[in-house]
Amino acid sequence: MAAPLAVRAAAWHLPQRHIDVAALPELAALDPARRTTCLALGIDRISADDGLDEVDLALDAARQALAESGVAAGELGALVVIESRAPRQLMASDATRLQDLLGAHRALTFSVGGLGCVSITPALLTARGLLAADHDLEHVLVVHGSKPATPTRYRHPVTVNGDAGQAVLLARTGPVRVLDVLQETNGAYWDLFHVPFRDRPVAEWREECRDTTMYSFRLALETRARLGVMLSRLLDRNGLRREDVRGFASQNLSAAGLAFVEEALDVSMLPACRDNLRRYGHLGPADVLLNLHTALRRGEVPDGGPVVLINVSPVAAWSLLLVATGEDHDHTYQL
């Protein structure tokens, strides 16, 4: 018997304060080539509030999701926190801090991560495992607060980071069903992007790319090959053809990144992807589900799916999620 997983409710906290990308303070310090790259990403502005930290963002989204579902925090069986790339304190626990602030005192609480924006995938796999292993457990809340790891928001040559909180309430049944999950990694890229920090003050933290040619050529070629094989595998084992998929969505890195995935897989992204890219920039693990939610709300997937969500991280990690809301897609692949 397959282990079912569904999104019962989802919510996001997107700060009302915005910054135009053209007005980013760090642009003045960039050389002309890097400035041109930043302004060509397809991101017009980002949501950003320096008065909110990762926990603030995640907490507000969590409260929204619980209110929408009618589930009390004290009823949660598990709280899974996607870890921050740069927590405010070492040796402290943002996961249990969120548990306390939310009032989820009965919830099994811990964090997952390590894969950048792909970290939403191990969080979903963890939730499925918890629900399959414990029949008395009814709900798992997955939360994340997305903030840049450095004082600057432009990540050359990849994207511009905005702020967001995300909360996804998972159960065995719900309006959005997760039919299948694929994830692959390659540790050869583990430090392709990194932030040296131990020997310098926070104001001097900068993300560095170990090898831009490796990122733009070698990793791009591997990503093209991986995604093609993974998509074929995902569809084959679910008895689907390419034309059965009602939509594709990916994360908000850049307009060129979306075009690359479209060309590599010979697909078209849902319009919500480019719209959210322009409005919010990159929101880490919050991107793909926000794009799906936006597309569903706007009727871009009129029959509810199935939809393939694509995530790529330069660590490197790749994931595909097959989701649906339509009544004719009621199977879940046995992992």
C-alpha positions as CSV (number, residue, x, y, z in Angstrom):
1,M,0.0,0.0,0.0
2,A,1.5,3.3,-1.0
3,A,2.1,6.0,1.6
4,P,-0.1,9.0,0.8
5,L,1.1,12.6,1.2
6,A,-1.0,15.7,0.6
7,V,-0.8,19.4,1.3
8,R,-3.8,20.3,3.5
9,A,-2.9,24.0,3.7
10,A,0.0,26.3,2.7
11,A,0.9,29.9,3.5
12,W,3.6,32.4,2.9
13,H,4.7,35.6,4.6
14,L,6.1,38.0,1.9
15,P,7.2,41.3,3.5
16,Q,5.3,44.4,2.3
17,R,8.6,46.3,2.0
18,H,10.2,46.1,-1.4
19,I,13.5,47.0,-2.9
20,D,14.0,47.6,-6.6
21,V,16.9,45.5,-7.9
22,A,18.2,48.6,-9.7
23,A,18.4,50.3,-6.3
24,L,20.3,47.6,-4.5
25,P,23.2,49.2,-2.5
26,E,25.7,46.6,-3.6
27,L,25.3,47.5,-7.3
28,A,27.5,50.6,-6.8
29,A,30.5,48.3,-5.8
30,L,30.1,45.9,-8.7
31,D,32.2,46.1,-11.9
32,P,30.2,46.9,-15.1
33,A,30.0,43.2,-16.2
34,R,28.6,42.0,-12.9
35,R,26.2,44.9,-12.7
36,T,24.9,44.1,-16.2
37,T,24.4,40.4,-15.2
38,C,22.5,41.4,-12.1
39,L,20.1,43.7,-14.0
40,A,19.5,41.0,-16.7
41,L,18.3,38.3,-14.3
42,G,14.6,39.2,-14.9
43,I,14.0,40.3,-11.3
44,D,12.5,43.7,-11.0
45,R,12.2,43.9,-7.2
46,I,12.4,41.8,-4.1
47,S,10.4,41.6,-0.9
48,A,12.8,42.4,1.9
49,D,12.5,43.4,5.5
50,D,15.7,43.6,7.5
51,G,13.6,43.9,10.7
52,L,12.5,40.3,10.4
53,D,14.7,37.2,10.8
54,E,14.1,33.7,9.5
55,V,12.1,32.6,12.6
56,D,9.8,35.7,12.3
57,L,9.1,34.9,8.7
58,A,8.5,31.2,9.3
59,L,6.4,31.8,12.4
60,D,3.9,34.2,10.6
61,A,3.5,31.7,7.7
62,A,3.0,28.9,10.2
63,R,0.2,30.7,12.0
64,Q,-1.5,31.5,8.7
65,A,-1.4,27.9,7.6
66,L,-2.8,26.6,10.9
67,A,-5.6,29.2,10.9
68,E,-6.5,28.3,7.3
69,S,-6.7,24.6,8.2
70,G,-8.4,24.9,11.6
71,V,-5.6,22.9,13.2
72,A,-4.3,24.1,16.5
73,A,-0.6,24.2,17.1
74,G,-1.0,22.0,20.1
75,E,-2.5,19.3,17.9
76,L,0.5,19.0,15.6
77,G,2.2,15.7,15.5
78,A,5.5,16.9,14.0
79,L,7.2,20.2,13.2
80,V,10.0,20.0,10.6
81,V,12.0,23.1,10.0
82,I,14.1,23.6,6.9
83,E,17.2,25.1,8.3
84,S,18.6,28.5,7.6
85,R,21.8,28.9,5.5
86,A,23.1,31.4,8.2
87,P,21.4,31.1,11.6
88,R,21.6,34.0,14.0
89,Q,23.2,31.9,16.7
90,L,25.5,28.9,16.6
91,M,24.7,25.9,19.0
92,A,21.1,27.2,19.4
93,S,18.0,25.6,18.0
94,D,15.8,27.6,15.6
95,A,13.6,24.5,15.3
96,T,12.7,24.4,19.0
97,R,12.5,28.2,19.2
98,L,9.8,28.0,16.5
99,Q,8.1,25.1,18.4
100,D,8.0,27.3,21.5
101,L,6.8,30.5,19.8
102,L,4.1,28.5,17.9
103,G,2.9,26.6,20.9
104,A,3.5,23.2,19.2
105,H,4.5,21.6,22.5
106,R,3.5,18.1,21.6
107,A,5.1,18.1,18.2
108,L,8.1,15.9,17.4
109,T,10.5,18.7,16.3
110,F,13.7,18.8,14.3
111,S,15.3,20.4,11.2
112,V,16.4,19.2,7.8
113,G,18.4,20.9,5.0
114,G,21.8,21.0,3.5
115,L,20.6,21.2,-0.1
116,G,19.8,24.8,-0.6
117,C,16.6,25.4,-2.4
118,V,16.2,21.7,-3.0
119,S,15.8,21.3,0.8
120,I,12.0,21.3,0.5
121,T,12.3,17.8,-1.0
122,P,13.9,16.0,2.0
123,A,11.4,17.9,4.2
124,L,8.5,16.4,2.2
125,L,10.1,12.9,2.2
126,T,10.5,13.2,6.0
127,A,6.9,14.2,6.4
128,R,5.8,11.2,4.3
129,G,7.9,8.9,6.3
130,L,6.5,10.2,9.6
131,L,3.0,9.8,8.4
132,A,3.6,6.3,7.1
133,A,5.4,5.2,10.3
134,D,2.9,6.4,12.9
135,H,-0.8,6.0,12.2
136,D,-1.7,8.1,15.2
137,L,0.2,11.1,13.7
138,E,-2.2,13.2,11.6
139,H,-0.3,16.4,10.7
140,V,3.2,17.5,9.9
141,L,4.0,21.1,9.6
142,V,7.0,22.0,7.4
143,V,8.2,25.6,7.8
144,H,11.1,27.7,6.5
145,G,12.2,31.3,6.7
146,S,14.2,32.4,3.7
147,K,16.8,35.2,4.2
148,P,20.1,35.8,2.4
149,A,23.2,34.4,4.0
150,T,25.2,37.6,3.6
151,P,24.4,41.4,3.9
152,T,24.3,41.6,0.1
153,R,21.3,40.1,-1.8
154,Y,22.9,39.7,-5.3
155,R,24.5,36.2,-5.7
156,H,26.7,36.5,-8.8
157,P,26.0,35.2,-11.3
158,V,22.9,33.3,-10.1
159,T,20.1,35.4,-8.6
160,V,18.9,38.0,-6.1
161,N,17.6,36.8,-2.8
162,G,14.3,38.1,-1.3
163,D,12.7,37.3,2.1
164,A,9.9,34.9,2.6
165,G,8.3,32.6,5.2
166,Q,6.7,29.4,4.1
167,A,4.6,26.9,6.0
168,V,3.1,23.7,4.5
169,L,0.7,21.6,6.6
170,L,1.0,18.0,5.4
171,A,-1.4,15.1,6.0
172,R,-2.6,11.9,4.3
173,T,-5.3,13.7,2.4
174,G,-5.7,17.3,1.2
175,P,-6.4,19.4,-1.9
176,V,-2.9,19.1,-3.4
177,R,-1.6,15.5,-3.5
178,V,2.1,14.7,-3.8
179,L,2.1,11.7,-6.1
180,D,5.9,11.1,-6.5
181,V,9.2,12.5,-5.5
182,L,12.7,12.1,-7.1
183,Q,15.9,13.5,-5.7
184,E,19.6,13.2,-6.8
185,T,22.8,14.8,-5.6
186,N,26.4,15.1,-6.7
187,G,28.9,15.9,-3.9
188,A,31.6,17.1,-6.3
189,Y,29.9,20.5,-6.2
190,W,29.5,20.6,-2.4
191,D,31.4,24.0,-2.0
192,L,30.9,25.4,-5.5
193,F,29.2,28.4,-3.8
194,H,30.3,29.2,-0.2
195,V,30.6,32.0,2.3
196,P,33.9,32.2,4.3
197,F,33.0,33.6,7.7
198,R,35.1,32.5,10.6
199,D,37.9,35.1,10.1
200,R,35.8,38.1,9.2
201,P,33.0,40.3,10.5
202,V,29.4,39.8,9.2
203,A,29.6,43.1,7.2
204,E,32.3,41.5,5.1
205,W,30.6,38.2,4.4
206,R,30.3,37.6,0.6
207,E,29.2,34.5,-1.3
208,E,32.0,33.2,-3.5
209,C,31.9,30.9,-6.5
210,R,34.8,28.5,-6.6
211,D,34.7,28.2,-10.4
212,T,32.3,30.2,-12.5
213,T,33.1,28.0,-15.6
214,M,32.2,24.9,-13.6
215,Y,28.9,26.5,-12.7
216,S,28.0,27.9,-16.1
217,F,29.3,25.0,-18.2
218,R,30.0,21.7,-16.5
219,L,27.1,21.9,-14.0
220,A,24.7,23.2,-16.7
221,L,25.5,20.2,-18.9
222,E,25.0,17.8,-16.0
223,T,21.8,19.5,-15.0
224,R,20.5,19.1,-18.6
225,A,21.3,15.4,-18.6
226,R,20.0,14.7,-15.1
227,L,16.7,16.5,-15.5
228,G,16.0,14.7,-18.8
229,V,16.6,11.3,-17.3
230,M,14.8,12.1,-14.1
231,L,11.7,13.4,-15.9
232,S,11.5,10.3,-18.1
233,R,11.8,8.1,-15.0
234,L,9.2,10.1,-13.1
235,L,6.6,9.9,-15.9
236,D,7.3,6.2,-16.8
237,R,6.9,4.9,-13.3
238,N,3.6,6.8,-12.9
239,G,2.2,5.7,-16.2
240,L,2.2,9.2,-17.7
241,R,3.1,10.6,-21.0
242,R,4.7,14.1,-21.5
243,E,1.4,15.4,-22.8
244,D,-0.5,14.2,-19.7
245,V,1.4,16.8,-17.6
246,R,-0.7,20.0,-17.3
247,G,2.0,22.3,-16.1
248,F,5.7,22.6,-15.2
249,A,7.1,25.0,-12.6
250,S,10.6,25.7,-11.3
251,Q,12.3,27.9,-8.8
252,N,12.9,31.7,-9.2
253,L,16.6,32.0,-10.0
254,S,16.6,34.0,-13.3
255,A,14.8,34.4,-16.6
256,A,17.7,32.6,-18.2
257,G,17.4,29.8,-15.7
258,L,13.8,29.2,-16.5
259,A,14.5,29.4,-20.3
260,F,17.4,26.8,-19.8
261,V,15.1,24.3,-18.1
262,E,12.4,24.9,-20.7
263,E,14.8,24.2,-23.5
264,A,16.5,21.3,-21.8
265,L,13.2,19.5,-21.2
266,D,11.2,20.9,-24.2
267,V,8.5,22.2,-21.9
268,S,6.9,25.6,-21.0
269,M,6.9,26.9,-17.5
270,L,3.6,28.1,-15.9
271,P,3.3,31.9,-16.2
272,A,3.3,32.3,-12.4
273,C,7.0,31.4,-12.4
274,R,8.2,34.4,-14.4
275,D,5.7,36.7,-12.6
276,N,6.9,35.6,-9.1
277,L,10.5,35.9,-10.3
278,R,10.0,39.5,-11.3
279,R,8.1,40.3,-8.1
280,Y,10.0,38.5,-5.4
281,G,13.3,37.2,-6.6
282,H,14.7,33.9,-5.3
283,L,13.1,32.6,-2.1
284,G,15.1,29.5,-1.6
285,P,13.0,26.4,-0.7
286,A,9.8,28.5,-0.9
287,D,9.9,29.1,-4.6
288,V,8.3,26.0,-6.2
289,L,5.3,25.6,-4.0
290,L,4.6,29.4,-4.1
291,N,4.7,29.2,-7.8
292,L,2.4,26.2,-7.8
293,H,0.0,28.0,-5.4
294,T,0.0,31.1,-7.5
295,A,-0.7,29.1,-10.7
296,L,-3.6,27.2,-9.1
297,R,-5.1,30.4,-7.7
298,R,-4.9,32.1,-11.1
299,G,-6.4,29.1,-13.0
300,E,-3.3,28.3,-14.9
301,V,-3.8,24.6,-14.2
302,P,-7.6,24.4,-14.8
303,D,-8.1,20.7,-14.3
304,G,-5.8,20.5,-11.3
305,G,-2.8,18.7,-12.8
306,P,-0.7,16.7,-12.8
307,V,2.1,19.2,-12.4
308,V,5.8,18.7,-12.3
309,L,7.8,20.9,-9.9
310,I,11.5,21.2,-10.7
311,N,14.2,22.2,-8.3
312,V,18.0,22.6,-8.9
313,S,20.6,23.6,-6.4
314,P,24.3,24.3,-7.2
315,V,25.5,22.1,-4.2
316,A,24.5,20.1,-6.5
317,A,21.1,18.7,-6.0
318,W,18.2,18.0,-8.3
319,S,14.6,17.2,-7.5
320,L,11.3,16.6,-9.3
321,L,7.9,16.6,-7.5
322,L,4.7,15.2,-9.2
323,V,1.6,16.8,-7.7
324,A,-2.1,16.9,-8.6
325,T,-5.4,18.3,-7.4
326,G,-7.6,16.7,-10.0
327,E,-9.9,13.8,-9.1
328,D,-8.4,11.5,-11.7
329,H,-5.0,11.3,-10.2
330,D,-5.4,9.4,-7.0
331,H,-2.3,7.1,-6.9
332,T,0.9,7.7,-5.0
333,Y,4.1,5.9,-6.0
334,Q,5.5,3.6,-3.4
335,L,8.9,5.0,-2.4
